């Protein structure tokens, strides 16, 4: 059970990191990148809290 949670966390985290690394390559403005990274943080927080409450 705990192993699955850790796996999903690392998977979503690596996906977020990949997106943040890919964005500059496409010439996304810095403020947009910062905005989306904040949104990613909020999303991952929500995902984590919902997983742990289950």
PyMOL commands that set and color helices and strands:
alter all, ss='L'
color gray80, all
select helices_A, chain A and resi 2-25+30-53
alter helices_A, ss='H'
color red, helices_A
deselect
rebuild
show_as cartoon
